[in-house]
Amino acid sequence: MNVSVNVGMRRRRTARPGVSGRQLLVAQAAVVGSLVAALFVKEFPGIVRELRIYRMTGGLRANRRYP
C-alpha cells in the first residue's frame, strides 16, 4: 500500500476556518482609527477656538499678567 505517501501529501487544516489573526488586527486598527478621526473632526472647531483664546491672552509669555 501507498499509505505513507498519501499521508505526506495531505494539507494541514486550520483549527477554525474564517478570519485570521492578522486580518482581525487590521480590522480592529481600522475601527479604532476611524473613531479617532471622527472624534478629531468633531472636536476640531473647539480646539481652534481654544488656541485662539490662548494666543489672545499672551500664551506662555503671560505669566506675570495672569497669576
N, C-alpha and C positions, 0 to 999 in steps of 0.2 A: 504494500500500500504506500501511497504517497501522502500520508497524513502529515508528516513533518514538514514537507514543502508547502502544503496548504496552510498550515498554522503560521508560517513566516510571512505569508502574503496577505494575511488579514489586516484590515485597518483598525487602528485603535479608536474606540468610540469615547467621546467625552461623557462625563457624568451627567451633564444637563445640556441638552441642545437649546440654543437660544442666544442670548446676549452674552458676549464675553466680558471679562473684567475691564479690559481696555475701553470697549465701547461704552460700558456703564460709566466709567470715569469721565470720558469725553462728554457724555450726555449730562452728567452732573455739573461739569465745568461750564457747559453751555447754559444751563439753567441758572447757575449762580452768577455768571457773567451778565446774563440778560437782566437779572434782578438788580444787580449793582448799577448797570447802565440806566435802568428805569428810575432808580432812586436818585441817581445823579442828575438826570434830566428834570425830574420833578423838583429837586431842591436847588437847582442852578440859579433861578431868579433871587432866591433868598440869600444865597452865597454872594452874589454880585452886590446886592443891597448892603449886606454886612461889610463887605470890603470897601464900598463907597463911604459908609459911615466911618469906618476905621481910618480911611485916608483923610476925611474931613476933620477928624479930631486930632490929627497930627501923627498918628501911628506910634512907633517906638520912641520918637523924639519928644512926646508929650508927657513924659514922666513928671515934670515939675508942674505942669498946668493942671493936671487932673490927678490929685493924690488918691 
